[in-house]
């Protein structure tokens, strides 16, 4: 069963002006590098919409599609209470604008949103991991939120070759949830971690758009954030 884009999705931003009951607070980062944070209160009614969306998932692939939409909704609702409504995909379209978000803002905030869903028991096929990063052109670092299918089990290894195969198997079960590429309120990009490491930015692009990147776990002194 595939998750179908609800017909009422274009009307979701209006939900924020209706009488609602406060449900949960999450801090969102903005203005590049998380120098500014603001608390967003998600209403019970909004969270119920997200729960219904995720509950419709019957497979891990369904759940990833639902998470793409859910993260977009949550960031869109956050834009009703904070300046992040001004955020545009990438960084050049909103450079210098109050509420702009770079990949650090997005990976931090999206991870918080995913952990909110995980804590409520709404993720049945994935667990939330720490943000992941990659390097492009040797000096540009890009960060993203990350999830892993819960069916993935790290196998025991007895040799370097087995360890390499085991790492590849684990990595194959991981996906990025990257909300940086699109405007505020739009579905997040959810693609396989391996494709993301290979340079894919958006699932709407073809393989000819892949650019080599390197997986990293921290930012070097001479590396800049991809903007």
GROMACS elastic network, one bead per residue, 0.5 to 0.9 nm:
[ bonds ]
;  ai    aj funct       b0    kb
    1     4     6  0.89675   500
    1    56     6  0.81242   500
    1    57     6  0.71240   500
    1    58     6  0.60459   500
    1    59     6  0.77219   500
    1    62     6  0.73451   500
    2    56     6  0.82752   500
    2    57     6  0.70889   500
    2    58     6  0.77124   500
    2    59     6  0.84763   500
    2    61     6  0.83688   500
    2    62     6  0.56713   500
    2    65     6  0.83772   500
    3     6     6  0.86964   500
    3    53     6  0.76606   500
    3    54     6  0.85865   500
    3    56     6  0.65597   500
    3    57     6  0.63148   500
    3    58     6  0.86699   500
    3    62     6  0.58541   500
    3    63     6  0.79961   500
    3    65     6  0.68167   500
    3    66     6  0.64312   500
    4     7     6  0.87750   500
    4    66     6  0.87624   500
    5     8     6  0.85621   500
    5     9     6  0.72417   500
    5    66     6  0.88715   500
    5    69     6  0.81894   500
    6     9     6  0.54635   500
    6    10     6  0.87403   500
    6    53     6  0.89555   500
    7    10     6  0.73859   500
    7    11     6  0.86452   500
    8    11     6  0.54342   500
    8    12     6  0.67377   500
    9    12     6  0.52674   500
    9    13     6  0.84196   500
    9    73     6  0.86378   500
   10    13     6  0.73268   500
   10    14     6  0.88343   500
   11    14     6  0.56817   500
   11    15     6  0.73195   500
   12    15     6  0.53342   500
   12    16     6  0.78201   500
   12    46     6  0.89979   500
   12    73     6  0.75996   500
   12    76     6  0.86064   500
   12    77     6  0.83124   500
   13    16     6  0.60228   500
   13    17     6  0.81679   500
   13    73     6  0.82672   500
   13    76     6  0.68833   500
   13    77     6  0.65142   500
   13    80     6  0.77195   500
   13   185     6  0.86069   500
   14    17     6  0.57373   500
   14    18     6  0.72893   500
   15    18     6  0.54887   500
   15    19     6  0.85816   500
   15    20     6  0.85924   500
   15    45     6  0.86522   500
   15    46     6  0.77022   500
   15    77     6  0.84447   500
   16    19     6  0.80183   500
   16    20     6  0.78579   500
   16    43     6  0.84650   500
   16    46     6  0.83915   500
   16    77     6  0.67359   500
   16    80     6  0.68338   500
   16    81     6  0.88345   500
   17    20     6  0.83293   500
   17    80     6  0.87976   500
   20    23     6  0.89581   500
   20    43     6  0.57625   500
   20    44     6  0.70899   500
   20    45     6  0.65738   500
   20    46     6  0.84740   500
   21    42     6  0.84794   500
   21    43     6  0.51655   500
   21    44     6  0.56369   500
   21    45     6  0.71518   500
   22    25     6  0.82953   500
   22    41     6  0.61827   500
   22    42     6  0.60413   500
   22    44     6  0.59118   500
   22    45     6  0.85838   500
   23    41     6  0.67749   500
   23    42     6  0.54281   500
   23    45     6  0.81023   500
   23    46     6  0.84802   500
   23    47     6  0.74017   500
   24    40     6  0.81320   500
   24    41     6  0.55550   500
   24    42     6  0.52286   500
   24    43     6  0.68626   500
   24    44     6  0.77102   500
   24    47     6  0.85052   500
   24   116     6  0.86118   500
   25    39     6  0.62813   500
   25    40     6  0.54053   500
   25    42     6  0.61619   500
   25    43     6  0.89964   500
   26    38     6  0.82653   500
   26    39     6  0.55924   500
   26    40     6  0.52884   500
   26    41     6  0.66302   500
   26    42     6  0.78437   500
   26   109     6  0.83763   500
   26   112     6  0.71136   500
   26   113     6  0.72603   500
   26   116     6  0.81564   500
   27    37     6  0.61195   500
   27    38     6  0.53452   500
   27    40     6  0.59793   500
   27    41     6  0.88326   500
   27   109     6  0.72193   500
   27   112     6  0.78692   500
   28    34     6  0.83880   500
   28    36     6  0.83246   500
   28    37     6  0.53974   500
   28    38     6  0.54957   500
   28    39     6  0.63919   500
   28    40     6  0.70552   500
   28    75     6  0.87131   500
   28    78     6  0.77779   500
   28    82     6  0.85432   500
   28    84     6  0.84878   500
   28   105     6  0.75913   500
   28   106     6  0.84797   500
   28   108     6  0.79555   500
   28   109     6  0.52166   500
   28   110     6  0.84985   500
   28   112     6  0.82780   500
   29    32     6  0.80604   500
   29    33     6  0.78726   500
   29    35     6  0.72575   500
   29    36     6  0.58121   500
   29    38     6  0.68599   500
   29    84     6  0.85426   500
   29    99     6  0.86618   500
   29   101     6  0.73464   500
   29   104     6  0.82906   500
   29   106     6  0.73048   500
   29   108     6  0.71538   500
   29   109     6  0.60312   500
   30    33     6  0.71552   500
   30    34     6  0.52351   500
   30    35     6  0.68020   500
   30    36     6  0.54649   500
   30    37     6  0.63068   500
   30    38     6  0.84149   500
   30    83     6  0.82162   500
   30    84     6  0.67643   500
   30    87     6  0.87524   500
   30    98     6  0.81385   500
   30    99     6  0.54569   500
   30   100     6  0.57793   500
   30   102     6  0.74406   500
   30   104     6  0.86996   500
   30   105     6  0.54199   500
   30   106     6  0.80341   500
   30   109     6  0.88908   500
   31    34     6  0.63371   500
   31    35     6  0.63694   500
   31    36     6  0.62187   500
   31    37     6  0.87940   500
   31    84     6  0.87147   500
   31    96     6  0.81891   500
   31    97     6  0.78695   500
   31    98     6  0.63945   500
   31    99     6  0.55385   500
   31   100     6  0.50118   500
   31   101     6  0.55439   500
   31   102     6  0.74083   500
   31   105     6  0.76774   500
   32    35     6  0.68153   500
   32    36     6  0.83363   500
   32    99     6  0.87486   500
   32   100     6  0.67367   500
   32   101     6  0.53528   500
   32   103     6  0.78281   500
   32   104     6  0.69370   500
   32   105     6  0.61917   500
   33    36     6  0.84036   500
   33   101     6  0.79678   500
   33   102     6  0.67337   500
   33   103     6  0.79318   500
   33   104     6  0.53546   500
   33   105     6  0.58149   500
   33   225     6  0.88927   500
   34    37     6  0.66252   500
   34   101     6  0.81647   500
   34   102     6  0.85085   500
   34   104     6  0.67607   500
   34   105     6  0.52413   500
   34   106     6  0.89885   500
   34   108     6  0.81952   500
   35   105     6  0.88778   500
   36    99     6  0.87268   500
   38    81     6  0.86896   500
   38    82     6  0.67781   500
   39    78     6  0.87561   500
   39    81     6  0.85045   500
   39    82     6  0.82358   500
   40    77     6  0.84566   500
   40    78     6  0.58625   500
   40    79     6  0.89075   500
   40    81     6  0.64787   500
   40    82     6  0.74898   500
   41    78     6  0.80235   500
   41    81     6  0.82269   500
   42    45     6  0.82646   500
   42    46     6  0.64003   500
   42    47     6  0.67128   500
   42    74     6  0.80512   500
   42    77     6  0.76870   500
   42    78     6  0.80180   500
   43    46     6  0.51739   500
   43    47     6  0.63013   500
   43    48     6  0.85382   500
   44    47     6  0.51074   500
   44    48     6  0.60053   500
   44    49     6  0.87152   500
   45    48     6  0.50470   500
   45    49     6  0.64798   500
   45    50     6  0.89426   500
   46    49     6  0.52206   500
   46    50     6  0.66129   500
   46    51     6  0.88106   500
   46    73     6  0.88263   500
   46    74     6  0.83705   500
   46    77     6  0.84903   500
   47    50     6  0.50546   500
   47    51     6  0.61525   500
   47    52     6  0.86264   500
   47    74     6  0.87217   500
   48    52     6  0.61377   500
   48    53     6  0.85828   500
   49    52     6  0.51790   500
   49    53     6  0.62665   500
   49    54     6  0.87840   500
   49    70     6  0.88534   500
   50    53     6  0.50751   500
   50    54     6  0.62613   500
   50    55     6  0.85161   500
   50    66     6  0.86026   500
   50    67     6  0.88537   500
   50    69     6  0.87975   500
   50    70     6  0.59252   500
   50    73     6  0.81570   500
   50    74     6  0.85060   500
   50   117     6  0.87130   500
   50   122     6  0.89992   500
   51    54     6  0.52208   500
   51    55     6  0.59525   500
   51    56     6  0.87067   500
   51    70     6  0.89986   500
   51   117     6  0.83126   500
   51   122     6  0.65161   500
   52    55     6  0.50657   500
   52    56     6  0.64573   500
   53    56     6  0.55196   500
   53    57     6  0.74161   500
   53    63     6  0.88423   500
   53    66     6  0.62430   500
   53    67     6  0.85882   500
   53    69     6  0.85727   500
   53    70     6  0.76030   500
   54    57     6  0.55704   500
   54    62     6  0.84218   500
   54    63     6  0.62400   500
   54    66     6  0.57278   500
   54    67     6  0.72533   500
   54    70     6  0.80807   500
   54   122     6  0.66635   500
   54   123     6  0.73709   500
   54   124     6  0.87918   500
   55    58     6  0.79599   500
   55    63     6  0.84735   500
   55   122     6  0.72357   500
   55   123     6  0.86261   500
   55   124     6  0.87587   500
   56    62     6  0.80645   500
   56    63     6  0.81996   500
   56    66     6  0.83561   500
   57    60     6  0.74751   500
   57    61     6  0.80809   500
   57    63     6  0.50661   500
   57    64     6  0.86187   500
   57    65     6  0.85249   500
   57    66     6  0.71358   500
   57   124     6  0.88232   500
   58    61     6  0.82748   500
   58    62     6  0.61533   500
   58    63     6  0.73397   500
   59    62     6  0.50756   500
   59    63     6  0.63117   500
   59    64     6  0.87548   500
   59   124     6  0.89409   500
   59   125     6  0.72303   500
   60    63     6  0.50139   500
   60    64     6  0.62726   500
   60    65     6  0.87323   500
   60   124     6  0.80945   500
   60   125     6  0.51896   500
   60   126     6  0.72632   500
   60   149     6  0.70134   500
   60   150     6  0.89782   500
   61    64     6  0.51426   500
   61    65     6  0.63784   500
   61    66     6  0.86634   500
   61   125     6  0.87881   500
   62    65     6  0.51580   500
   62    66     6  0.61917   500
   62    67     6  0.86210   500
   63    67     6  0.60284   500
   63    68     6  0.85734   500
   63   123     6  0.77029   500
   63   124     6  0.80699   500
   63   125     6  0.69905   500
   63   126     6  0.81491   500
   64    68     6  0.62541   500
   64    69     6  0.88594   500
   64   125     6  0.88157   500
   64   126     6  0.85441   500
   64   175     6  0.86619   500
   64   177     6  0.85987   500
   64   190     6  0.67189   500
   64   191     6  0.87113   500
   65    68     6  0.51511   500
   65    69     6  0.66956   500
   65    70     6  0.87434   500
   65   187     6  0.89739   500
   65   190     6  0.74649   500
   66    69     6  0.52583   500
   66    70     6  0.60206   500
   66    71     6  0.86222   500
   67    71     6  0.59209   500
   67    72     6  0.83589   500
   67   114     6  0.83589   500
   67   177     6  0.80669   500
   67   187     6  0.83414   500
   67   188     6  0.78600   500
   67   190     6  0.80754   500
   68    71     6  0.56258   500
   68    72     6  0.65097   500
   68    73     6  0.89103   500
   68   177     6  0.71406   500
   68   178     6  0.87331   500
   68   179     6  0.84238   500
   68   186     6  0.86305   500
   68   189     6  0.63274   500
   68   190     6  0.61477   500
   69    72     6  0.51260   500
   69    73     6  0.62161   500
   69    74     6  0.87132   500
   69   185     6  0.88115   500
   69   186     6  0.74496   500
   69   188     6  0.66936   500
   70    73     6  0.50404   500
   70    74     6  0.61380   500
   70    75     6  0.85807   500
   70   187     6  0.73508   500
   70   188     6  0.83500   500
   71    74     6  0.51166   500
   71    75     6  0.61084   500
   71    76     6  0.83844   500
   71   110     6  0.69805   500
   71   113     6  0.71951   500
   71   114     6  0.78205   500
   71   177     6  0.84923   500
   71   179     6  0.75836   500
   71   185     6  0.79693   500
   71   186     6  0.83032   500
   71   187     6  0.65598   500
   71   188     6  0.62028   500
   72    75     6  0.52867   500
   72    76     6  0.59895   500
   72    77     6  0.85793   500
   72   179     6  0.74999   500
   72   184     6  0.71025   500
   72   188     6  0.57976   500
   73    77     6  0.61140   500
   73    78     6  0.84887   500
   73   184     6  0.89276   500
   73   185     6  0.55607   500
   73   186     6  0.73098   500
   73   187     6  0.74825   500
   74    77     6  0.51329   500
   74    78     6  0.61136   500
   74    79     6  0.86533   500
   74   113     6  0.76123   500
   74   185     6  0.73725   500
   75    79     6  0.62450   500
   75    80     6  0.89679   500
   75    84     6  0.79455   500
   75    85     6  0.81975   500
   75   109     6  0.87811   500
   75   110     6  0.83248   500
   75   113     6  0.87948   500
   75   179     6  0.88645   500
   75   184     6  0.63457   500
   75   185     6  0.54492   500
   75   186     6  0.83005   500
   76    79     6  0.50278   500
   76    80     6  0.69048   500
   76    84     6  0.83373   500
   76    85     6  0.68251   500
   76   184     6  0.57346   500
   76   186     6  0.74855   500
   77    80     6  0.52707   500
   77    81     6  0.72238   500
   77    85     6  0.86449   500
   77   185     6  0.74877   500
   78    81     6  0.54500   500
   78    82     6  0.60470   500
   78    83     6  0.84730   500
   78    84     6  0.70515   500
   78    85     6  0.74958   500
   78   185     6  0.87170   500
   79    82     6  0.50718   500
   79    83     6  0.60508   500
   79    86     6  0.76840   500
   79    87     6  0.86947   500
   79    99     6  0.88099   500
   79   184     6  0.73316   500
   79   185     6  0.78397   500
   80    83     6  0.79046   500
   80    84     6  0.83061   500
   80    85     6  0.67724   500
   81    84     6  0.84295   500
   81    85     6  0.85267   500
   82    85     6  0.69206   500
   82    99     6  0.74468   500
   83    86     6  0.60887   500
   83    87     6  0.79949   500
   83    98     6  0.62885   500
   83   100     6  0.78102   500
   84    87     6  0.52258   500
   84    88     6  0.89234   500
   84    98     6  0.76825   500
   84   100     6  0.60807   500
   84   101     6  0.71852   500
   84   184     6  0.70626   500
   85    88     6  0.83578   500
   85    99     6  0.68891   500
   85   100     6  0.83482   500
   85   183     6  0.85089   500
   85   184     6  0.57459   500
   85   185     6  0.78321   500
   86    94     6  0.72737   500
   86    97     6  0.71356   500
   86    98     6  0.71881   500
   86    99     6  0.56778   500
   86   100     6  0.62433   500
   86   101     6  0.89302   500
   86   183     6  0.83187   500
   86   184     6  0.71272   500
   87    90     6  0.86958   500
   87    91     6  0.82418   500
   87    93     6  0.84320   500
   87    94     6  0.62830   500
   87    97     6  0.79490   500
   87    98     6  0.84235   500
   87    99     6  0.59908   500
   87   101     6  0.59295   500
   87   102     6  0.89184   500
   87   182     6  0.86940   500
   87   183     6  0.60428   500
   87   184     6  0.54596   500
   88    91     6  0.67743   500
   88    92     6  0.83147   500
   88    93     6  0.60316   500
   88    94     6  0.58006   500
   88   100     6  0.71566   500
   88   101     6  0.79142   500
   88   180     6  0.81776   500
   88   181     6  0.80192   500
   88   182     6  0.62587   500
   88   184     6  0.60615   500
   89    92     6  0.83199   500
   89    93     6  0.72300   500
   89    94     6  0.82635   500
   89   101     6  0.88114   500
   89   179     6  0.81859   500
   89   180     6  0.58187   500
   89   184     6  0.74503   500
   90    93     6  0.70971   500
   90    94     6  0.82158   500
   90   101     6  0.83781   500
   90   102     6  0.72214   500
   90   103     6  0.82710   500
   90   180     6  0.58754   500
   90   181     6  0.50768   500
   90   182     6  0.68122   500
   90   183     6  0.81363   500
   90   226     6  0.89481   500
   90   227     6  0.64975   500
   91    94     6  0.57112   500
   91    95     6  0.58603   500
   91   100     6  0.75530   500
   91   101     6  0.73698   500
   91   102     6  0.64166   500
   91   103     6  0.89261   500
   91   180     6  0.84536   500
   91   181     6  0.87158   500
   91   226     6  0.88291   500
   91   227     6  0.53039   500
   92    95     6  0.51953   500
   92    96     6  0.89834   500
   92   227     6  0.72091   500
   94    97     6  0.53946   500
   94    98     6  0.85086   500
   94    99     6  0.87121   500
   94   100     6  0.60548   500
   94   101     6  0.85732   500
   95    98     6  0.88256   500
   95   100     6  0.70798   500
   96    99     6  0.88889   500
   96   100     6  0.73697   500
   97   100     6  0.56558   500
  100   105     6  0.87729   500
  101   104     6  0.76595   500
  101   105     6  0.53289   500
  101   106     6  0.63035   500
  101   180     6  0.74905   500
  102   105     6  0.53164   500
  102   106     6  0.62283   500
  102   107     6  0.86080   500
  102   180     6  0.67111   500
  102   225     6  0.82697   500
  102   226     6  0.81178   500
  102   227     6  0.66649   500
  103   107     6  0.57806   500
  103   108     6  0.82482   500
  103   142     6  0.62677   500
  103   143     6  0.54576   500
  103   144     6  0.66456   500
  103   178     6  0.83152   500
  103   179     6  0.82343   500
  103   180     6  0.57041   500
  103   181     6  0.88008   500
  103   225     6  0.77153   500
  103   226     6  0.74415   500
  103   227     6  0.77188   500
  104   107     6  0.52711   500
  104   108     6  0.59812   500
  104   109     6  0.83536   500
  104   142     6  0.79534   500
  104   143     6  0.61277   500
  104   144     6  0.76846   500
  104   225     6  0.81854   500
  105   108     6  0.53913   500
  105   109     6  0.60059   500
  105   110     6  0.83560   500
  105   180     6  0.86049   500
  106   109     6  0.51705   500
  106   110     6  0.56986   500
  106   111     6  0.81877   500
  106   143     6  0.82184   500
  106   144     6  0.71648   500
  106   145     6  0.78254   500
  106   178     6  0.74848   500
  106   179     6  0.61594   500
  106   180     6  0.58229   500
  107   110     6  0.52811   500
  107   111     6  0.59536   500
  107   112     6  0.85816   500
  107   131     6  0.61758   500
  107   132     6  0.83703   500
  107   143     6  0.60214   500
  107   146     6  0.84376   500
  107   177     6  0.82446   500
  107   178     6  0.70655   500
  107   179     6  0.76420   500
  107   180     6  0.79347   500
  108   111     6  0.53311   500
  108   112     6  0.64134   500
  108   113     6  0.88763   500
  108   131     6  0.73013   500
  108   143     6  0.88914   500
  108   144     6  0.80306   500
  108   145     6  0.71337   500
  109   112     6  0.50968   500
  109   113     6  0.63078   500
  109   114     6  0.86994   500
  109   145     6  0.85022   500
  110   114     6  0.61053   500
  110   115     6  0.85230   500
  110   144     6  0.82718   500
  110   145     6  0.61104   500
  110   177     6  0.76352   500
  110   178     6  0.79382   500
  110   179     6  0.72640   500
  111   114     6  0.50573   500
  111   115     6  0.61036   500
  111   116     6  0.85810   500
  111   128     6  0.74288   500
  111   129     6  0.80041   500
  111   130     6  0.73870   500
  111   131     6  0.70064   500
  111   144     6  0.84398   500
  111   145     6  0.52847   500
  111   146     6  0.74521   500
  111   177     6  0.85732   500
  112   115     6  0.51047   500
  112   116     6  0.62465   500
  112   117     6  0.88634   500
  113   116     6  0.50651   500
  113   117     6  0.65627   500
  113   118     6  0.87192   500
  114   117     6  0.51632   500
  114   118     6  0.61356   500
  114   119     6  0.85772   500
  114   123     6  0.88608   500
  114   127     6  0.89433   500
  114   128     6  0.66197   500
  114   145     6  0.85009   500
  114   147     6  0.86786   500
  115   119     6  0.58656   500
  115   120     6  0.84662   500
  115   127     6  0.86977   500
  115   128     6  0.64314   500
  115   129     6  0.89800   500
  116   119     6  0.52078   500
  116   120     6  0.64234   500
  116   121     6  0.89340   500
  117   120     6  0.52502   500
  117   121     6  0.65871   500
  117   122     6  0.55593   500
  117   123     6  0.65940   500
  118   121     6  0.51690   500
  118   122     6  0.57927   500
  118   123     6  0.54182   500
  118   124     6  0.86060   500
  118   126     6  0.85552   500
  118   127     6  0.71381   500
  118   128     6  0.72007   500
  119   122     6  0.76372   500
  119   123     6  0.86057   500
  120   123     6  0.81373   500
  121   124     6  0.72985   500
  123   126     6  0.58570   500
  123   127     6  0.71582   500
  124   127     6  0.82730   500
  124   150     6  0.78859   500
  125   148     6  0.83157   500
  125   149     6  0.55960   500
  125   150     6  0.54235   500
  125   151     6  0.73897   500
  126   147     6  0.62207   500
  126   148     6  0.52304   500
  126   151     6  0.80585   500
  127   146     6  0.88690   500
  127   147     6  0.56296   500
  127   148     6  0.53697   500
  127   149     6  0.64183   500
  127   150     6  0.59567   500
  128   145     6  0.82782   500
  128   146     6  0.63433   500
  128   148     6  0.65396   500
  129   132     6  0.83905   500
  129   145     6  0.75284   500
  129   146     6  0.54054   500
  129   147     6  0.53765   500
  129   148     6  0.70066   500
  130   145     6  0.68546   500
  130   146     6  0.64041   500
  130   147     6  0.82553   500
  131   143     6  0.65991   500
  131   144     6  0.54488   500
  131   146     6  0.55163   500
  131   147     6  0.88218   500
  131   176     6  0.85359   500
  132   142     6  0.84175   500
  132   143     6  0.56420   500
  132   144     6  0.55178   500
  132   145     6  0.63904   500
  132   146     6  0.63694   500
  132   176     6  0.79626   500
  132   215     6  0.81829   500
  132   216     6  0.77613   500
  132   217     6  0.70179   500
  133   141     6  0.66302   500
  133   142     6  0.54286   500
  133   144     6  0.63774   500
  133   145     6  0.89257   500
  133   197     6  0.86826   500
  133   214     6  0.86926   500
  133   215     6  0.62523   500
  133   216     6  0.55776   500
  133   217     6  0.62659   500
  133   218     6  0.74589   500
  133   219     6  0.86062   500
  134   140     6  0.82146   500
  134   141     6  0.56492   500
  134   142     6  0.54368   500
  134   143     6  0.66617   500
  134   144     6  0.88511   500
  134   196     6  0.83862   500
  134   197     6  0.64184   500
  134   199     6  0.89186   500
  134   213     6  0.62723   500
  134   214     6  0.53673   500
  134   216     6  0.52610   500
  134   217     6  0.79486   500
  135   138     6  0.59086   500
  135   139     6  0.63539   500
  135   140     6  0.53913   500
  135   142     6  0.64083   500
  135   197     6  0.85026   500
  135   212     6  0.88216   500
  135   213     6  0.53240   500
  135   215     6  0.62889   500
  135   216     6  0.66238   500
  135   219     6  0.89483   500
  135   223     6  0.84946   500
  135   226     6  0.86037   500
  136   139     6  0.63852   500
  136   140     6  0.51760   500
  136   141     6  0.64632   500
  136   142     6  0.78459   500
  136   199     6  0.78002   500
  136   211     6  0.78074   500
  136   212     6  0.68440   500
  136   214     6  0.66622   500
  136   226     6  0.82390   500
  137   140     6  0.61885   500
  137   141     6  0.89650   500
  137   211     6  0.89267   500
  137   212     6  0.80181   500
  137   213     6  0.71835   500
  137   214     6  0.89680   500
  138   141     6  0.83891   500
  138   213     6  0.78873   500
  138   214     6  0.79181   500
  138   223     6  0.78674   500
  139   220     6  0.83600   500
  139   222     6  0.68635   500
  139   224     6  0.60625   500
  139   225     6  0.83476   500
  139   226     6  0.87102   500
  140   223     6  0.57117   500
  140   225     6  0.55170   500
  140   226     6  0.50004   500
  140   227     6  0.84237   500
  141   216     6  0.83391   500
  141   218     6  0.89078   500
  141   219     6  0.69796   500
  141   220     6  0.89887   500
  141   223     6  0.65290   500
  141   224     6  0.59558   500
  141   226     6  0.52620   500
  141   227     6  0.89924   500
  142   224     6  0.88201   500
  142   225     6  0.60617   500
  142   226     6  0.52509   500
  142   227     6  0.83182   500
  143   178     6  0.82785   500
  143   225     6  0.83875   500
  143   226     6  0.84765   500
  144   176     6  0.61470   500
  144   177     6  0.64489   500
  144   178     6  0.52524   500
  144   179     6  0.79010   500
  144   180     6  0.80571   500
  145   175     6  0.86002   500
  145   176     6  0.56708   500
  145   177     6  0.51978   500
  145   178     6  0.61572   500
  145   179     6  0.84556   500
  146   174     6  0.70477   500
  146   175     6  0.57130   500
  146   177     6  0.57270   500
  146   178     6  0.81637   500
  146   193     6  0.80667   500
  147   173     6  0.85688   500
  147   174     6  0.57188   500
  147   175     6  0.53629   500
  147   176     6  0.62733   500
  147   177     6  0.72653   500
  148   151     6  0.85189   500
  148   152     6  0.74308   500
  148   170     6  0.84912   500
  148   171     6  0.84515   500
  148   172     6  0.88990   500
  148   173     6  0.56283   500
  148   175     6  0.62069   500
  148   176     6  0.87714   500
  149   152     6  0.57656   500
  149   173     6  0.55520   500
  149   174     6  0.64866   500
  149   175     6  0.83431   500
  150   153     6  0.78926   500
  150   173     6  0.85197   500
  151   173     6  0.83567   500
  152   169     6  0.81565   500
  152   170     6  0.63881   500
  152   172     6  0.89859   500
  152   173     6  0.62359   500
  152   174     6  0.88133   500
  153   169     6  0.88926   500
  153   170     6  0.72346   500
  154   166     6  0.68221   500
  154   167     6  0.79497   500
  154   169     6  0.81356   500
  154   170     6  0.63905   500
  155   163     6  0.86844   500
  155   166     6  0.62236   500
  155   167     6  0.89352   500
  155   169     6  0.89214   500
  155   170     6  0.87494   500
  156   162     6  0.85044   500
  156   163     6  0.82008   500
  156   166     6  0.80141   500
  157   160     6  0.78994   500
  157   161     6  0.85872   500
  157   162     6  0.54380   500
  157   163     6  0.54244   500
  157   166     6  0.72758   500
  158   161     6  0.84152   500
  158   162     6  0.64138   500
  158   163     6  0.72933   500
  159   162     6  0.51612   500
  159   163     6  0.60840   500
  159   164     6  0.86241   500
  160   164     6  0.61713   500
  160   165     6  0.86891   500
  161   164     6  0.51212   500
  161   165     6  0.63455   500
  161   166     6  0.85738   500
  162   165     6  0.50796   500
  162   166     6  0.59769   500
  162   167     6  0.85084   500
  163   167     6  0.60558   500
  163   168     6  0.85297   500
  164   167     6  0.51934   500
  164   168     6  0.62540   500
  164   169     6  0.87215   500
  165   168     6  0.50709   500
  165   169     6  0.62429   500
  165   170     6  0.87456   500
  166   169     6  0.50732   500
  166   170     6  0.62707   500
  166   171     6  0.85483   500
  167   170     6  0.51535   500
  167   171     6  0.60140   500
  167   172     6  0.84877   500
  168   171     6  0.50534   500
  168   172     6  0.60575   500
  168   173     6  0.88842   500
  168   194     6  0.89406   500
  169   172     6  0.51283   500
  169   173     6  0.68141   500
  170   173     6  0.54284   500
  170   174     6  0.69964   500
  171   174     6  0.52781   500
  171   175     6  0.83618   500
  171   192     6  0.86713   500
  171   193     6  0.68294   500
  171   194     6  0.68749   500
  172   175     6  0.80329   500
  172   192     6  0.70823   500
  172   193     6  0.70322   500
  172   194     6  0.65425   500
  173   192     6  0.76877   500
  173   193     6  0.80723   500
  174   191     6  0.87915   500
  174   192     6  0.61807   500
  174   193     6  0.54891   500
  174   194     6  0.79635   500
  175   190     6  0.65317   500
  175   191     6  0.54905   500
  175   194     6  0.79535   500
  175   195     6  0.89090   500
  175   196     6  0.83283   500
  176   189     6  0.76451   500
  176   190     6  0.55212   500
  176   191     6  0.57262   500
  176   192     6  0.63729   500
  176   193     6  0.56144   500
  176   196     6  0.74049   500
  177   188     6  0.62025   500
  177   189     6  0.57596   500
  177   191     6  0.71219   500
  178   181     6  0.68921   500
  178   182     6  0.88341   500
  178   188     6  0.55446   500
  178   190     6  0.62653   500
  178   191     6  0.83565   500
  178   201     6  0.87626   500
  178   202     6  0.88626   500
  179   182     6  0.62373   500
  179   183     6  0.83131   500
  179   184     6  0.83217   500
  179   186     6  0.81138   500
  179   187     6  0.72944   500
  179   189     6  0.60026   500
  179   190     6  0.85109   500
  180   183     6  0.78076   500
  180   184     6  0.87581   500
  180   188     6  0.76142   500
  180   189     6  0.82471   500
  181   188     6  0.76420   500
  181   189     6  0.72344   500
  181   201     6  0.75081   500
  181   202     6  0.74146   500
  182   185     6  0.82057   500
  182   186     6  0.61121   500
  182   187     6  0.75052   500
  182   188     6  0.70179   500
  182   189     6  0.80127   500
  183   186     6  0.57407   500
  183   187     6  0.87400   500
  184   187     6  0.86846   500
  185   188     6  0.85933   500
  187   190     6  0.88339   500
  189   201     6  0.80589   500
  189   202     6  0.60284   500
  189   203     6  0.68141   500
  190   193     6  0.89661   500
  190   202     6  0.81081   500
  190   203     6  0.75975   500
  191   194     6  0.84399   500
  191   195     6  0.68489   500
  191   196     6  0.67710   500
  191   200     6  0.84440   500
  191   201     6  0.86663   500
  191   202     6  0.76562   500
  191   203     6  0.66312   500
  192   195     6  0.52955   500
  192   196     6  0.63205   500
  192   197     6  0.86992   500
  193   197     6  0.60797   500
  193   198     6  0.84823   500
  194   197     6  0.50745   500
  194   198     6  0.61580   500
  194   199     6  0.88251   500
  195   199     6  0.65008   500
  195   200     6  0.56474   500
  195   201     6  0.85594   500
  195   210     6  0.81256   500
  196   199     6  0.51941   500
  196   201     6  0.64622   500
  196   202     6  0.85805   500
  196   210     6  0.86120   500
  196   213     6  0.84182   500
  197   200     6  0.72358   500
  197   211     6  0.87392   500
  197   212     6  0.73599   500
  197   213     6  0.56094   500
  197   214     6  0.64786   500
  197   215     6  0.64083   500
  198   210     6  0.60943   500
  198   211     6  0.61205   500
  198   212     6  0.51945   500
  198   213     6  0.57516   500
  198   214     6  0.80212   500
  199   209     6  0.75893   500
  199   212     6  0.53185   500
  199   213     6  0.56970   500
  199   214     6  0.89458   500
  200   203     6  0.74430   500
  200   205     6  0.75697   500
  200   206     6  0.82911   500
  200   207     6  0.75640   500
  200   209     6  0.65259   500
  200   211     6  0.68184   500
  200   212     6  0.88643   500
  201   204     6  0.86697   500
  201   205     6  0.75784   500
  201   209     6  0.81340   500
  201   210     6  0.78332   500
  202   205     6  0.56870   500
  202   206     6  0.86805   500
  203   206     6  0.75298   500
  205   208     6  0.79474   500
  205   209     6  0.63499   500
  205   210     6  0.86273   500
  206   209     6  0.56977   500
  206   210     6  0.76489   500
  207   210     6  0.54402   500
  208   211     6  0.83973   500
  216   219     6  0.75254   500
  219   222     6  0.81820   500
  219   223     6  0.62214   500
  219   224     6  0.79483   500
  219   225     6  0.85094   500
  220   223     6  0.52192   500
  220   224     6  0.83457   500
  221   224     6  0.83544   500
  224   227     6  0.85445   500
